[in-house]
Amino acid sequence: MQRQRFLFAALGLLTLWRWALLPTLELAPDEALAVFCTKHGGWGGFFELGPLVTLFARLGMLIGGANEVGVRLFAPLLALAGTLLMWRLARDLYDEQIAGWTAVIVNVLPAFNLAAVTLTPASVACVLVPAAALCLRRVLRQEDAPMRDWWAVAACVVLAQPPAFALMAGVVLVFALPGRLRHHVQGAGFRIIAAAWSVVVLSWLLWQGRHGWPGFAVPEWRVLPNVLRWSVLASPLLLGFFVLAVRAGCRGGLLRSARGMPLAMVLPLAVGDFFYGRHECWPNASGMAWMLLAAMLLAYHGVIARVAVIEQKISLRTIALVLAALQSAFLLQTDLPRTLGLPWRFSPEASAATDYGHVLTADPSQMMRGWRESAKVVSAVLEQAGAEGKWFVLASDWALAVELDHYMGRAEAMQSAGDDLRAFAGRSALFVTEDRGASELPEVLKERFQRIEVLSVARVMHAGNEVRWLKIFACHDYRAPDL
């Protein structure tokens, strides 16, 4: 009991420390998108971010202001809530000792710490996945579970980032793998979950059809980059222990018992993250929710395993936790090598931020650096161009558009190359791109302006390293396409 009180006190201090870290990095594209949706309205971020990220951003900005602290205000609280849910689930399934170790392992995970200081879909997934598992646990403990528990599971699935295929597959496996639970699949409670999820999937498919099916891009199938990504998000030693814990659970028949629920949910969540996780923009890693459940399995097998001598277990466990904690601190403050005089460059292009194959040679936090200075550059060019009311700003991609929109602070919404621009007929635009090789606008835009010229080229620096490279075009007199 004394250890548990110490654990809760440590979690409180850790939450305060995470709050102190909120203003140290500029907004990531996913965070800026949430702010954009809050500022300009619409449902643009519903399917990219899930329904809750924008809500938490809005509430945070009402309390803390339209800055990094305000946007991320609820992220440390979501991490604390996710930890407590994992502790409660582990205590219900196993005991307090395993619950305590689960909370410790979860809070040294680099991916979890990234989610705890940024507001991305990962921040919400760290709450919804444990909440769904805990609600499922309550359903399974009762012969005739009340409908509110089934609705709670359905809410967790629906509120997760649509379409939540992996989470729904995990819910199905929880009931399908142990033979004595399969009758639930035909019950009214499960039909509630399936119906709610089906509505979300149908809405997601309609949205995909209107936007050119972006969610059906061919995923990255190479094994090594995906394993490297997991090593970055979980630390190599902990990742190896996760694999061993999952394998031990599968071989030991854990899936056929009531205690096998975390394992049943880990499998589809891990598979989905392995194949699709690399397409998420740093620092978002919403697919990492499987690591929380894997941490519980590791705590369970670490306590009950009899294979190793107790001293060896303690040594390995301590080394793994310390290394993961150090890796977490490093990823949260990637400027550390540069303050020590080491020339650690940033990713050369925005798209490279998700290329974990270069994470050892390039700083992945490039997506959270240089936006404020970039906005100052574009604002200065816009001021020099004069007649600001006649100009609108057009960015080459959505990430650049939402970042400039936030840091420039203009009332008029920033536009990206894929937006409908018919409302801007007759106006001139500044087109901003990070493409070094761009000598002109994309073909779909070039023919819509009467005259195009290069106005400015700028390098944005951070700690002596180039972090952004901007080229700005003046595009005169936009002509809307004929209907």
Salt bridges, closest charged atoms under 4 A:
GLU26 OE2 - ARG372 NH1 3.88
GLU31 OE2 - ARG72 NE 2.68
GLU68 OE2 - ARG372 NH2 2.78
ASP92 OD2 - ARG88 NE 3.49
ASP92 OD2 - ARG141 NH1 3.79
GLU220 OE2 - ARG222 NE 2.98
GLU220 OE1 - ARG278 NH1 3.36
ASP273 OD1 - ARG229 NH1 3.05
GLU280 OE1 - ARG229 NH2 3.39
ASP335 OD1 - ARG338 NH2 2.92
ASP335 OD2 - ARG369 NH1 3.14
ASP335 OD2 - HIS462 NE2 2.85
ASP355 OD1 - ARG278 NH2 3.16
ASP355 OD2 - HIS358 ND1 2.78
ASP363 OD2 - ARG338 NH2 2.53
GLU373 OE2 - LYS376 NZ 3.47
GLU388 OE2 - ARG410 NE 3.59
ASP405 OD1 - LYS39 NZ 3.60
ASP405 OD2 - HIS40 NE2 3.03
GLU412 OE1 - ARG410 NH1 3.91
GLU412 OE2 - ARG427 NH1 2.76
ASP420 OD2 - ARG422 NH2 2.64
GLU434 OE1 - ARG468 NE 2.85
GLU440 OE2 - LYS446 NZ 3.10
GLU443 OE1 - LYS446 NZ 3.38
GLU447 OE2 - ARG448 NH1 3.70
GLU453 OE2 - ARG451 NH1 3.34
GLU453 OE2 - HIS476 NE2 3.00
GLU466 OE2 - ARG436 NH2 1.96
GLU466 OE1 - ARG459 NE 2.72
